């Protein structure tokens, strides 16, 4: 009987820690227009959830990689596509940061890197912002709609500046 009570307590603690992570993708989905994707218990247990849709008319995507095993860390990628897609890379050369010249877009870039701790990159026609928590953090934690709205807004500013072109 005592073993059953201990097992129920452990199960409750594990559920309490995992429950916020299971709602993260659904929360992100609420920020997008025409959302699609694979979320819920199945994708959560497989370790990868995806949500796609549009943010202010641009294709946007969340890929959430849950921590699996002792030697792996969870991380997420938020991606947004410029209107030209992969063809935009022909307009630019050098490091991705140098592609962004407009002051408002530079400020948005700084907000993503410095305030939101995101690592930015561009590949296959998508701007990507990768976030991985450091230290003791239950990944991905509670969904903070305002934080992720700021991320999408900042990414939109950078991608819009890329569409306008260099200089």
DSSP file (Angstrom, degrees, kcal/mol; ACC not computed):
  #  RESIDUE AA STRUCTURE BP1 BP2  ACC     N-H-->O    O-->H-N    N-H-->O    O-->H-N    TCO  KAPPA ALPHA  PHI   PSI    X-CA   Y-CA   Z-CA
    1    1 A X     >        0   0    0      0, 0.0     4,-1.9     0, 0.0     5,-0.1   0.000 360.0 360.0 360.0 -44.3    0.0    0.0    0.0
    2    2 A X  H  >  +     0   0    0      1,-0.2     4,-2.5     2,-0.2     5,-0.2   0.889 360.0  55.0 -62.8 -38.8    2.8    2.4    0.9
    3    3 A X  H  > S+     0   0    0      1,-0.2     4,-2.4     2,-0.2    -1,-0.2   0.887 106.6  50.8 -61.5 -39.5    4.5    1.6   -2.4
    4    4 A X  H  > S+     0   0    0      2,-0.2     4,-2.3     1,-0.2    -1,-0.2   0.893 110.2  49.2 -65.6 -40.6    1.4    2.5   -4.3
    5    5 A X  H  X S+     0   0    0     -4,-1.9     4,-2.3     2,-0.2    -2,-0.2   0.923 112.0  48.2 -64.7 -44.8    1.1    5.8   -2.5
    6    6 A X  H  X S+     0   0    0     -4,-2.5     4,-2.6     1,-0.2    -2,-0.2   0.918 111.3  51.0 -62.1 -43.1    4.8    6.6   -3.3
    7    7 A X  H  X S+     0   0    0     -4,-2.4     4,-2.6     1,-0.2    -2,-0.2   0.900 110.2  49.4 -61.3 -41.8    4.3    5.6   -6.9
    8    8 A X  H  X S+     0   0    0     -4,-2.3     4,-2.3     2,-0.2    -1,-0.2   0.886 111.0  49.6 -64.7 -39.3    1.3    7.9   -7.2
    9    9 A X  H  X S+     0   0    0     -4,-2.3     4,-2.3     2,-0.2    -2,-0.2   0.931 112.2  47.4 -65.1 -45.5    3.2   10.8   -5.6
   10   10 A X  H  X S+     0   0    0     -4,-2.6     4,-2.7     1,-0.2     5,-0.2   0.928 111.9  50.9 -61.5 -44.7    6.1   10.3   -8.0
   11   11 A X  H  X S+     0   0    0     -4,-2.6     4,-2.5     1,-0.2    -1,-0.2   0.895 110.0  50.4 -59.4 -40.8    3.7   10.1  -11.0
   12   12 A X  H  X S+     0   0    0     -4,-2.3     4,-2.3     2,-0.2    -1,-0.2   0.894 111.0  48.0 -64.5 -41.2    2.1   13.3   -9.8
   13   13 A X  H  X S+     0   0    0     -4,-2.3     4,-1.9     2,-0.2    -2,-0.2   0.932 112.6  48.4 -66.3 -45.6    5.4   15.1   -9.6
   14   14 A X  H  X S+     0   0    0     -4,-2.7     4,-2.3     1,-0.2     5,-0.2   0.926 112.8  48.7 -60.5 -44.7    6.5   13.9  -13.0
   15   15 A X  H  X S+     0   0    0     -4,-2.5     4,-2.8     1,-0.2    -1,-0.2   0.909 108.7  53.5 -62.3 -41.4    3.2   14.9  -14.5
   16   16 A X  H  X S+     0   0    0     -4,-2.3     4,-0.6     1,-0.2    -1,-0.2   0.863 112.5  44.6 -61.9 -36.0    3.5   18.4  -12.9
   17   17 A X  H  < S+     0   0    0     -4,-1.9     4,-0.4     1,-0.1    -1,-0.2   0.852 119.7  40.2 -76.6 -35.3    6.9   18.8  -14.5
   18   18 A X  H  X S+     0   0    0     -4,-2.3     4,-1.7    -5,-0.2     3,-0.4   0.784  96.7  77.2 -85.0 -28.5    5.9   17.6  -17.9
   19   19 A X  H  X S+     0   0    0     -4,-2.8     4,-0.9     1,-0.2     3,-0.2   0.873  93.1  50.2 -55.8 -44.5    2.4   19.1  -18.3
   20   20 A X  H >X S+     0   0    0     -4,-0.6     3,-0.7     1,-0.2     4,-0.5   0.897 109.0  53.3 -61.9 -36.8    3.7   22.7  -19.1
   21   21 A X  H >> S+     0   0    0     -4,-0.4     3,-0.8    -3,-0.4     4,-0.5   0.857 103.3  57.3 -65.1 -34.4    6.0   21.3  -21.8
   22   22 A X  H 3< S+     0   0    0     -4,-1.7     4,-0.4     1,-0.2    18,-0.3   0.750 108.1  47.3 -69.0 -23.3    3.1   19.5  -23.4
   23   23 A X  H <X S+     0   0    0     -4,-0.9     4,-2.1    -3,-0.7    -1,-0.2   0.499  88.0  87.8 -94.4  -4.4    1.2   22.8  -23.8
   24   24 A X  H <X S+     0   0    0     -3,-0.8     4,-2.4    -4,-0.5     5,-0.2   0.946  89.3  45.0 -62.9 -51.3    4.0   24.8  -25.3
   25   25 A X  H  X S+     0   0    0     -4,-0.5     4,-2.3     1,-0.2    -1,-0.2   0.889 113.1  51.8 -62.4 -39.1    3.4   23.9  -28.9
   26   26 A X  H  > S+     0   0    0     -4,-0.4     4,-1.1     2,-0.2    -1,-0.2   0.885 109.2  50.9 -64.5 -37.4   -0.3   24.5  -28.6
   27   27 A X  H  < S+     0   0    0     -4,-2.1     3,-0.5     2,-0.2     4,-0.4   0.923 110.5  48.0 -64.4 -44.0    0.4   27.9  -27.0
   28   28 A X  H >< S+     0   0    0     -4,-2.4     3,-1.9     1,-0.2     4,-0.4   0.888 104.7  61.2 -62.7 -38.5    2.7   28.8  -29.9
   29   29 A X  H >< S+     0   0    0     -4,-2.3     3,-1.4     1,-0.3    -1,-0.2   0.839  94.2  63.5 -55.8 -35.3    0.0   27.6  -32.3
   30   30 A X  T 3< S+     0   0    0     -4,-1.1    -1,-0.3    -3,-0.5    -2,-0.2   0.672  96.8  58.1 -67.3 -16.1   -2.3   30.3  -30.9
   31   31 A X  T <  S+     0   0    0     -3,-1.9     2,-0.3    -4,-0.4    -1,-0.3   0.575  97.4  77.3 -87.2 -10.4    0.0   33.0  -32.2
   32   32 A X  S <  S-     0   0    0     -3,-1.4     3,-0.5    -4,-0.4     2,-0.3  -0.697  75.5-127.2-105.6 151.7   -0.2   31.9  -35.8
   33   33 A X  E    S+A   54   0A   0     21,-3.4    21,-2.5    -2,-0.3    -2,-0.1  -0.752  94.0   5.6 -88.8 143.7   -2.8   32.3  -38.5
   34   34 A X  E    S-     0   0A   0     -2,-0.3    -1,-0.2    19,-0.2     2,-0.1   0.917  91.1-162.4  49.8  54.7   -3.9   29.1  -40.2
   35   35 A X  E     +     0   0A   0     -3,-0.5     2,-0.3    -6,-0.2    18,-0.3  -0.350  18.1 167.3 -71.8 147.0   -1.9   26.8  -37.9
   36   36 A X  E     +A   52   0A   0     16,-2.7    16,-2.8    -2,-0.1     2,-0.3  -0.880  17.3 101.3-140.3 172.6   -1.0   23.2  -38.7
   37   37 A X  E     -A   51   0A   0     -2,-0.3     2,-0.6    14,-0.3    14,-0.2  -0.789  65.1 -69.0 141.3-179.9    1.4   20.7  -37.2
   38   38 A X  E     +A   50   0A   0     12,-1.1    12,-1.8    -2,-0.3     2,-0.3  -0.935  59.0 143.1-115.0 110.9    1.9   17.7  -35.0
   39   39 A X        +     0   0    0     -2,-0.6     4,-0.3    10,-0.2     3,-0.2  -0.810  24.7  67.5-134.0 175.3    1.4   18.3  -31.4
   40   40 A X  S  > S-     0   0    0    -18,-0.3     4,-1.9    -2,-0.3     5,-0.2  -0.618  96.7 -37.8 108.0-167.4    0.0   16.4  -28.5
   41   41 A X  H  > S+     0   0    0     -2,-0.2     4,-2.7     2,-0.2     5,-0.2   0.898 128.6  53.0 -66.1 -44.2    1.0   13.2  -26.6
   42   42 A X  H  > S+     0   0    0     -3,-0.2     4,-2.0     2,-0.2     5,-0.2   0.970 115.0  38.2 -59.0 -59.1    2.3   11.2  -29.6
   43   43 A X  H  >>S+     0   0    0     -4,-0.3     4,-1.4     1,-0.2     5,-1.2   0.870 115.2  56.4 -60.9 -34.9    4.8   13.8  -30.9
   44   44 A X  H  <5S+     0   0    0     -4,-1.9     3,-0.3     1,-0.2    -1,-0.2   0.934 109.3  45.0 -60.6 -45.6    5.7   14.8  -27.4
   45   45 A X  H  <5S+     0   0    0     -4,-2.7    -1,-0.2     1,-0.2    -2,-0.2   0.827 110.4  54.0 -69.7 -30.9    6.7   11.2  -26.6
   46   46 A X  H  <5S-     0   0    0     -4,-2.0    -1,-0.2    -5,-0.2    -2,-0.2   0.730 115.5-119.8 -73.3 -21.5    8.6   10.9  -29.8
   47   47 A X  T  <5S+     0   0    0     -4,-1.4    19,-2.6    -3,-0.3     2,-0.4   0.394  81.2  84.2 103.7  -3.5   10.5   14.0  -28.8
   48   48 A X  E   < - B   0  65A   0     -5,-1.2     2,-0.4    17,-0.2    17,-0.2  -0.976  46.5-179.5-138.1 123.4    9.7   16.4  -31.7
   49   49 A X  E     - B   0  64A   0     15,-2.3    15,-3.2    -2,-0.4     2,-0.4  -0.942   9.3-165.4-116.1 142.8    6.6   18.7  -32.0
   50   50 A X  E     -AB  38  63A   0    -12,-1.8   -12,-1.1    -2,-0.4     2,-0.4  -0.978  10.0-179.4-129.7 143.6    6.1   21.0  -35.0
   51   51 A X  E     +AB  37  62A   0     11,-2.3    11,-3.1    -2,-0.4     2,-0.3  -0.986  10.0 176.0-138.9 128.1    3.7   23.9  -35.5
   52   52 A X  E     +AB  36  61A   0    -16,-2.8   -16,-2.7    -2,-0.4     2,-0.3  -0.856  19.4 110.6-127.4 165.5    3.5   25.9  -38.7
   53   53 A X  E     - B   0  60A   0      7,-2.0     7,-2.8    -2,-0.3     2,-0.4  -0.966  60.7 -58.4 166.7-152.7    1.3   28.7  -40.0
   54   54 A X  E     -AB  33  59A   0    -21,-2.5   -21,-3.4    -2,-0.3     2,-0.5  -0.955  27.7-163.4-124.7 144.5    1.6   32.3  -40.8
   55   55 A X  E >  S- B   0  58A   0      3,-2.8     3,-1.7    -2,-0.4   -23,-0.1  -0.976  83.6 -22.5-124.2 116.3    2.6   35.3  -38.8
   56   56 A X  T 3  S-     0   0    0     -2,-0.5    -1,-0.1     1,-0.3     3,-0.1   0.877 130.4 -47.3  50.4  43.6    1.6   38.7  -40.3
   57   57 A X  T 3  S+     0   0    0      1,-0.2     2,-0.4   -24,-0.0    -1,-0.3   0.422 117.3 108.5  85.0  -0.8    1.4   37.1  -43.7
   58   58 A X  E <  S-B   55   0A   0     -3,-1.7    -3,-2.8     1,-0.0    -1,-0.2  -0.879  76.6-106.2-111.4 141.6    4.8   35.3  -43.6
   59   59 A X  E     -B   54   0A   0     -2,-0.4    22,-2.1    22,-0.3     2,-0.3  -0.432  44.5-178.0 -61.0 132.9    5.3   31.5  -43.2
   60   60 A X  E     -BC  53  80A   0     -7,-2.8    -7,-2.0    20,-0.2     2,-0.3  -0.963   7.6-171.0-135.7 152.0    6.4   30.7  -39.7
   61   61 A X  E     -BC  52  79A   0     18,-2.4    18,-2.9    -2,-0.3     2,-0.4  -1.000  12.5-159.9-147.2 140.7    7.4   27.4  -38.1
   62   62 A X  E     -BC  51  78A   0    -11,-3.1   -11,-2.3    -2,-0.3     2,-0.5  -0.993   7.3-174.0-118.8 129.3    8.2   26.1  -34.6
   63   63 A X  E     -BC  50  77A   0     14,-2.6    14,-2.4    -2,-0.4     2,-0.6  -0.982   8.5-165.5-121.6 117.4   10.2   22.9  -34.2
   64   64 A X  E     -BC  49  76A   0    -15,-3.2   -15,-2.3    -2,-0.5     2,-0.7  -0.907   3.4-166.5-110.2 112.3   10.4   21.8  -30.5
   65   65 A X  E     -BC  48  75A   0     10,-2.8    10,-2.0    -2,-0.6   -17,-0.2  -0.877  14.9-148.9-100.7 109.5   13.0   19.1  -29.7
   66   66 A X        -     0   0    0    -19,-2.6     2,-0.1    -2,-0.7    74,-0.1  -0.452  29.4 -92.2 -77.4 151.6   12.4   17.7  -26.3
   67   67 A X        -     0   0    0     72,-0.1     2,-0.4    -2,-0.1    -1,-0.1  -0.410  45.1-175.3 -62.9 131.3   15.3   16.5  -24.2
   68   68 A X        -     0   0    0     -2,-0.1     3,-0.1     1,-0.1     4,-0.1  -0.966  48.1  -9.4-133.0 117.4   15.8   12.8  -24.7
   69   69 A X  S >  S-     0   0    0     -2,-0.4     3,-0.6     1,-0.2    -1,-0.1  -0.079  88.0 -72.6  87.4 171.2   18.4   10.9  -22.6
   70   70 A X  T 3  S+     0   0    0      1,-0.2    -1,-0.2    -3,-0.1    -3,-0.0   0.791 126.2  47.0 -73.4 -29.0   21.1   12.1  -20.3
   71   71 A X  T 3  S+     0   0    0     -3,-0.1     2,-0.4     2,-0.0    -1,-0.2   0.229  98.7  77.2-104.6  14.4   23.4   13.5  -22.9
   72   72 A X    <   -     0   0    0     -3,-0.6     2,-0.4    -4,-0.1    -5,-0.0  -0.928  61.7-150.1-122.8 150.2   21.0   15.5  -25.0
   73   73 A X        -     0   0    0     -2,-0.4     2,-0.2    -6,-0.1    -5,-0.0  -0.897  21.0-116.0-115.8 147.4   19.4   18.9  -24.3
   74   74 A X        +     0   0    0     -2,-0.4     2,-0.3    -7,-0.1    59,-0.3  -0.504  40.5 165.4 -75.6 149.8   16.1   20.1  -25.5
   75   75 A X  E     -C   65   0A   0    -10,-2.0   -10,-2.8    -2,-0.2     2,-0.3  -0.973  21.7-143.7-154.7 165.0   16.0   23.1  -27.8
   76   76 A X  E     -CD  64 131A   0     55,-2.4    55,-2.7    -2,-0.3     2,-0.4  -0.968   2.7-152.9-135.1 154.7   13.6   24.8  -30.1
   77   77 A X  E     -CD  63 130A   0    -14,-2.4   -14,-2.6    -2,-0.3     2,-0.5  -0.994   3.2-166.7-127.0 126.9   13.8   26.5  -33.5
   78   78 A X  E     -CD  62 129A   0     51,-2.6    51,-2.8    -2,-0.4     2,-0.3  -0.967  18.2-173.5-108.7 128.3   11.5   29.3  -34.6
   79   79 A X  E     -CD  61 128A   0    -18,-2.9   -18,-2.4    -2,-0.5     2,-0.3  -0.926  13.0-173.1-126.2 148.4   11.8   29.9  -38.4
   80   80 A X  E     -CD  60 127A   0     47,-2.2    47,-3.0    -2,-0.3     2,-0.5  -0.998  16.6-138.8-140.1 141.0   10.3   32.6  -40.7
   81   81 A X  E     - D   0 126A   0    -22,-2.1   -22,-0.3    -2,-0.3    45,-0.2  -0.849  10.7-135.9-107.1 130.4   10.6   32.7  -44.5
   82   82 A X    >   -     0   0    0     43,-0.5     3,-1.3    -2,-0.5    78,-0.1  -0.343  34.5-103.9 -71.1 164.3   11.2   35.8  -46.6
   83   83 A X  T 3  S+     0   0    0      1,-0.3    -1,-0.1    76,-0.2    77,-0.0   0.857 121.7  50.0 -59.1 -36.9    9.0   36.3  -49.7
   84   84 A X  T >  S-     0   0    0      1,-0.2     3,-1.5     2,-0.1    -1,-0.3   0.567  91.2-165.2 -80.7  -8.5   11.9   35.3  -52.0
   85   85 A X  G X   -     0   0    0     -3,-1.3     3,-1.4     1,-0.3    40,-0.3  -0.338  66.7  -8.2  60.6-135.8   12.6   32.1  -50.0
   86   86 A X  G >  S+     0   0    0      1,-0.3     3,-1.4    38,-0.2     4,-0.3   0.735 126.3  72.8 -67.6 -23.1   16.0   30.5  -50.8
   87   87 A X  G X  S+     0   0    0     -3,-1.5     3,-1.4     1,-0.3     4,-0.4   0.720  80.3  75.0 -65.1 -19.4   16.6   32.9  -53.7
   88   88 A X  G X  S+     0   0    0     -3,-1.4     3,-1.5     1,-0.3     4,-0.5   0.788  80.3  70.4 -64.4 -26.3   17.2   35.7  -51.2
   89   89 A X  G X  S+     0   0    0     -3,-1.4     3,-0.7     1,-0.3    -1,-0.3   0.758  88.1  64.0 -63.8 -23.7   20.6   34.2  -50.5
   90   90 A X  G <  S+     0   0    0     -3,-1.4    -1,-0.3    -4,-0.3    -2,-0.2   0.726  96.4  58.6 -71.2 -21.0   21.8   35.3  -54.0
   91   91 A X  G <  S+     0   0    0     -3,-1.5     2,-0.3    -4,-0.4    -1,-0.2   0.668 107.4  50.9 -79.7 -16.8   21.3   39.0  -53.0
   92   92 A X    <   -     0   0    0     -3,-0.7     2,-0.3    -4,-0.5     4,-0.1  -0.813  55.7-175.1-125.7 157.8   23.7   38.8  -50.1
   93   93 A X        +     0   0    0     -2,-0.3     2,-0.1     2,-0.1    -3,-0.0  -0.954  50.5  32.8-142.1 164.4   27.2   37.7  -49.2
   94   94 A X  S    S-     0   0    0     -2,-0.3     5,-0.1     4,-0.0    -2,-0.0  -0.303 102.8 -11.6  85.6-172.1   29.2   37.5  -46.0
   95   95 A X    >>  -     0   0    0      1,-0.1     3,-1.0    -2,-0.1     4,-0.6  -0.255  66.7-117.2 -62.7 148.2   28.0   36.7  -42.5
   96   96 A X  H >> S+     0   0    0      1,-0.3     3,-1.6     2,-0.2     4,-0.6   0.870 113.2  60.7 -54.6 -41.3   24.2   36.7  -41.9
   97   97 A X  H >4 S+     0   0    0      1,-0.3     3,-1.1     2,-0.2    -1,-0.3   0.859  99.1  57.7 -56.8 -35.9   24.5   39.6  -39.5
   98   98 A X  H <4 S+     0   0    0     -3,-1.0    -1,-0.3     1,-0.2    -2,-0.2   0.663  92.3  69.5 -71.4 -15.8   25.9   41.8  -42.2
   99   99 A X  H << S+     0   0    0     -3,-1.6     2,-0.7    -4,-0.6    -1,-0.2   0.787  85.9  77.1 -68.3 -26.5   22.9   41.2  -44.4
  100  100 A X    <<  +     0   0    0     -3,-1.1    -1,-0.1    -4,-0.6    66,-0.1  -0.772  48.9 151.8 -95.3 111.7   20.8   43.3  -42.0
  101  101 A X        +     0   0    0     -2,-0.7    -1,-0.2    60,-0.1     2,-0.1   0.720  37.2  99.0-109.9 -30.6   21.4   47.1  -42.5
  102  102 A X  S  > S-     0   0    0      1,-0.1     4,-2.6    56,-0.1     5,-0.2  -0.374  71.2-132.6 -66.8 136.6   18.3   48.9  -41.5
  103  103 A X  H  > S+     0   0    0      1,-0.2     4,-2.4     2,-0.2     5,-0.2   0.881 105.7  50.3 -57.4 -40.8   18.4   50.3  -38.0
  104  104 A X  H  > S+     0   0    0      1,-0.2     4,-2.1     2,-0.2    -1,-0.2   0.902 112.4  47.2 -65.5 -39.4   15.0   49.0  -37.0
  105  105 A X  H  > S+     0   0    0      2,-0.2     4,-2.5     1,-0.2    -2,-0.2   0.877 110.4  52.5 -69.6 -37.0   15.9   45.5  -38.2
  106  106 A X  H  X S+     0   0    0     -4,-2.6     4,-2.7     2,-0.2    -2,-0.2   0.906 109.5  49.7 -63.2 -41.2   19.3   45.7  -36.4
  107  107 A X  H  X S+     0   0    0     -4,-2.4     4,-2.3     2,-0.2    -2,-0.2   0.906 110.7  49.6 -63.1 -41.0   17.4   46.6  -33.2
  108  108 A X  H  X S+     0   0    0     -4,-2.1     4,-2.1     2,-0.2    -2,-0.2   0.907 110.4  51.0 -63.4 -41.2   15.1   43.6  -33.7
  109  109 A X  H  X S+     0   0    0     -4,-2.5     4,-2.5     1,-0.2     5,-0.2   0.942 110.3  49.1 -59.6 -48.7   18.2   41.4  -34.3
  110  110 A X  H  X>S+     0   0    0     -4,-2.7     4,-3.3     1,-0.2     5,-0.7   0.888 108.6  53.5 -60.3 -39.4   19.7   42.6  -31.0
  111  111 A X  I  X>S+     0   0    0     -4,-2.3     5,-1.8     1,-0.2     4,-1.1   0.920 110.1  48.0 -61.5 -43.1   16.5   42.0  -29.1
  112  112 A X  I  <5S+     0   0    0     -4,-2.1     6,-2.2     3,-0.2    -2,-0.2   0.928 121.0  35.2 -63.4 -45.4   16.4   38.4  -30.4
  113  113 A X  I  <5S+     0   0    0     -4,-2.5     4,-0.4     4,-0.2    -2,-0.2   0.934 128.9  29.7 -76.7 -46.1   20.0   37.7  -29.5
  114  114 A X  I  <5S+     0   0    0     -4,-3.3    -3,-0.2    -5,-0.2    -2,-0.1   0.894 130.0  29.6 -88.0 -41.8   20.5   39.8  -26.3
  115  115 A X  I  <<S+     0   0    0     -4,-1.1    -3,-0.2    -5,-0.7    -4,-0.1   0.848 131.4  32.7 -88.2 -35.9   17.1   39.8  -24.7
  116  116 A X  S   <S-     0   0    0     -5,-1.8    -3,-0.2    -6,-0.2    -2,-0.1   0.489  97.4-131.1-101.5  -4.3   15.6   36.5  -25.9
  117  117 A X        +     0   0    0     -4,-0.4    15,-0.5    -6,-0.3     2,-0.4   0.890  51.3 154.4  57.2  45.0   19.0   34.6  -26.0
  118  118 A X        -     0   0    0     -6,-2.2     2,-0.5    13,-0.1    13,-0.2  -0.816  42.0-138.0-105.3 144.1   18.3   33.3  -29.5
  119  119 A X  E     -E  130   0A   0     11,-2.7    11,-2.8    -2,-0.4     2,-0.3  -0.898  25.6-147.9 -99.9 124.5   21.0   32.2  -32.0
  120  120 A X  E     +E  129   0A   0     -2,-0.5     2,-0.3     9,-0.2     9,-0.2  -0.713  26.5 153.3-101.4 143.8   20.2   33.5  -35.5
  121  121 A X  E     -E  128   0A   0      7,-2.2     7,-3.3    -2,-0.3     2,-0.4  -0.955  30.3-138.0-154.0 169.2   21.0   31.8  -38.8
  122  122 A X  E     +E  127   0A   0     -2,-0.3     2,-0.3     5,-0.2     5,-0.2  -0.982  34.1 145.5-137.9 124.8   19.8   31.6  -42.4
  123  123 A X  E >   +E  126   0A   0      3,-2.2     3,-1.8    -2,-0.4    -2,-0.1  -0.980  61.2   8.3-157.2 145.7   19.6   28.4  -44.4
  124  124 A X  T 3  S-     0   0    0     -2,-0.3   -38,-0.2     1,-0.3     3,-0.1   0.792 129.1 -54.9  55.1  32.5   17.4   26.9  -47.0
  125  125 A X  T 3  S+     0   0    0    -40,-0.3   -43,-0.5   -39,-0.2     2,-0.4   0.594 115.9 105.3  82.3  10.8   15.4   30.0  -47.5
  126  126 A X  E <   -DE  81 123A   0     -3,-1.8    -3,-2.2   -45,-0.2     2,-0.5  -0.978  64.3-137.2-127.3 136.2   14.4   30.4  -43.8
  127  127 A X  E     -DE  80 122A   0    -47,-3.0   -47,-2.2    -2,-0.4     2,-0.4  -0.796  32.4-159.3 -82.5 131.7   15.7   32.7  -41.0
  128  128 A X  E     -DE  79 121A   0     -7,-3.3    -7,-2.2    -2,-0.5     2,-0.5  -0.939  18.8-167.6-121.5 137.6   16.1   30.6  -37.9
  129  129 A X  E     -DE  78 120A   0    -51,-2.8   -51,-2.6    -2,-0.4     2,-0.4  -0.979  15.0-163.8-121.2 115.7   16.2   31.5  -34.3
  130  130 A X  E     -DE  77 119A   0    -11,-2.8   -11,-2.7    -2,-0.5     2,-0.4  -0.845   5.0-171.3-105.6 134.8   17.4   28.7  -32.0
  131  131 A X  E     +D   76   0A   0    -55,-2.7   -55,-2.4    -2,-0.4     2,-0.4  -0.990  10.6 169.3-128.9 130.8   16.9   28.7  -28.3
  132  132 A X        -     0   0    0    -15,-0.5   -57,-0.1    -2,-0.4    -2,-0.0  -0.974  31.1-126.8-138.2 122.7   18.3   26.3  -25.8
  133  133 A X        -     0   0    0     -2,-0.4     2,-0.3   -59,-0.3     4,-0.1  -0.286  19.4-146.4 -69.6 155.4   18.1   27.0  -22.0
  134  134 A X        +     0   0    0      2,-0.1     2,-0.1     0, 0.0    -1,-0.0  -0.899  56.9   5.8-119.3 150.2   21.2   27.0  -19.8
  135  135 A X  S    S-     0   0    0     -2,-0.3     2,-0.9     2,-0.1    -2,-0.0  -0.335 118.8 -11.9  78.8-161.9   21.4   25.9  -16.2
  136  136 A X  S    S+     0   0    0     -2,-0.1     2,-0.3     2,-0.1    -2,-0.1  -0.641  85.5 140.6 -78.5 106.7   18.6   24.3  -14.3
  137  137 A X        -     0   0    0     -2,-0.9     2,-0.9    -4,-0.1     4,-0.1  -0.973  53.0-130.6-150.8 129.6   15.6   24.9  -16.4
  138  138 A X        -     0   0    0     -2,-0.3     2,-0.2     2,-0.1     4,-0.1  -0.754  53.5-102.0 -83.9 108.3   12.6   22.6  -17.1
  139  139 A X  S    S-     0   0    0     -2,-0.9   -72,-0.1     1,-0.3  -118,-0.1  -0.540  91.9  -3.4 -83.0 140.1   12.5   22.8  -20.9
  140  140 A X  S    S-     0   0    0     -2,-0.2    -1,-0.3     2,-0.1    -2,-0.1  -0.964  92.0-169.7 -86.8   0.9   10.6   24.4  -22.5
  141  141 A X        -     0   0    0   -124,-0.2  -117,-0.1     2,-0.1    -2,-0.1  -0.272  47.0 -17.2  82.9-172.1    8.8   25.6  -19.4
  142  142 A X  S    S-     0   0    0      1,-0.1     2,-0.5    -4,-0.1    -2,-0.1  -0.383  75.9-108.3 -65.5 143.7    5.5   27.5  -19.3
  143  143 A X        -     0   0    0   -123,-0.2     2,-0.7    -2,-0.1     3,-0.1  -0.651  28.7-161.6 -76.9 125.1    4.4   29.1  -22.6
  144  144 A X     >  -     0   0    0     -2,-0.5     4,-2.1     1,-0.2     3,-0.3  -0.879   2.2-167.7-109.3  97.2    4.8   32.9  -22.3
  145  145 A X  H  > S+     0   0    0     -2,-0.7     4,-1.9     1,-0.2     5,-0.2   0.857  85.1  52.5 -56.7 -39.9    2.7   34.3  -25.2
  146  146 A X  H  > S+     0   0    0      2,-0.2     4,-2.1     1,-0.2    -1,-0.2   0.908 108.7  50.0 -66.3 -40.7    4.1   37.8  -24.9
  147  147 A X  H  > S+     0   0    0     -3,-0.3     4,-2.1     1,-0.2    -2,-0.2   0.947 114.1  43.5 -61.0 -48.6    7.7   36.6  -25.1
  148  148 A X  H  X S+     0   0    0     -4,-2.1     4,-2.1     1,-0.2    -1,-0.2   0.771 110.4  56.0 -74.0 -24.6    7.0   34.5  -28.2
  149  149 A X  H  X S+     0   0    0     -4,-1.9     4,-2.5    -5,-0.3    -1,-0.2   0.895 107.6  50.0 -67.4 -40.9    5.0   37.2  -29.8
  150  150 A X  H  X S+     0   0    0     -4,-2.1     4,-2.7     2,-0.2    -2,-0.2   0.910 109.7  51.4 -61.2 -42.4    8.0   39.5  -29.3
  151  151 A X  H  X S+     0   0    0     -4,-2.1     4,-2.7     1,-0.2     5,-0.2   0.944 112.0  45.4 -60.5 -48.6   10.2   36.9  -31.0
  152  152 A X  H  X S+     0   0    0     -4,-2.1     4,-2.4     1,-0.2    -1,-0.2   0.895 112.8  51.0 -63.2 -40.3    7.9   36.6  -34.0
  153  153 A X  H  X S+     0   0    0     -4,-2.5     4,-1.9     2,-0.2    -1,-0.2   0.921 112.6  45.9 -62.7 -44.6    7.6   40.4  -34.2
  154  154 A X  H  X S+     0   0    0     -4,-2.7     4,-2.0     2,-0.2    -2,-0.2   0.911 112.5  49.7 -66.5 -42.7   11.4   40.9  -34.2
  155  155 A X  H  X S+     0   0    0     -4,-2.7     4,-2.8    -5,-0.2     5,-0.2   0.909 108.7  53.9 -62.1 -40.1   11.9   38.1  -36.7
  156  156 A X  H  X S+     0   0    0     -4,-2.4     4,-2.5     1,-0.2    -1,-0.2   0.904 107.1  51.4 -60.0 -42.2    9.3   39.7  -38.9
  157  157 A X  H  X S+     0   0    0     -4,-1.9     4,-1.8     2,-0.2    -1,-0.2   0.910 112.7  45.1 -62.4 -42.6   11.2   43.0  -38.8
  158  158 A X  H  X S+     0   0    0     -4,-2.0     4,-2.0     2,-0.2    -2,-0.2   0.933 114.6  47.2 -67.8 -45.9   14.4   41.3  -39.8
  159  159 A X  H  X S+     0   0    0     -4,-2.8     4,-2.1     1,-0.2    -2,-0.2   0.877 110.2  53.3 -65.6 -37.5   12.9   39.2  -42.6
  160  160 A X  H  X S+     0   0    0     -4,-2.5     4,-1.6    -5,-0.2    -1,-0.2   0.911 108.8  49.7 -62.9 -41.9   11.0   42.3  -44.0
  161  161 A X  H  X S+     0   0    0     -4,-1.8     4,-1.0     1,-0.2    -2,-0.2   0.880 108.5  53.3 -64.6 -37.5   14.3   44.2  -44.1
  162  162 A X  H >< S+     0   0    0     -4,-2.0     3,-0.5     1,-0.2    -1,-0.2   0.898 106.2  53.5 -62.8 -40.0   15.9   41.2  -46.0
  163  163 A X  H 3< S+     0   0    0     -4,-2.1    -1,-0.2     1,-0.2    -2,-0.2   0.859 102.9  57.0 -63.0 -34.8   13.1   41.3  -48.5
  164  164 A X  H 3< S-     0   0    0     -4,-1.6    -1,-0.2     1,-0.2    -2,-0.2   0.761 111.3-129.6 -70.4 -23.0   13.7   45.0  -49.2
  165  165 A X    <<  -     0   0    0     -4,-1.0    -1,-0.2    -3,-0.5    -2,-0.1  -0.153  31.2 -41.7 100.7 166.5   17.3   44.2  -50.1
  166  166 A X              0   0    0      1,-0.2   -66,-0.1   -75,-0.2   -67,-0.1  -0.296 360.0 360.0 -70.0 151.3   20.8   45.4  -49.2
  167  167 A X              0   0    0    -68,-0.1    -1,-0.2    -2,-0.0    -2,-0.1   0.422 360.0 360.0  69.2 360.0   21.8   49.0  -48.8
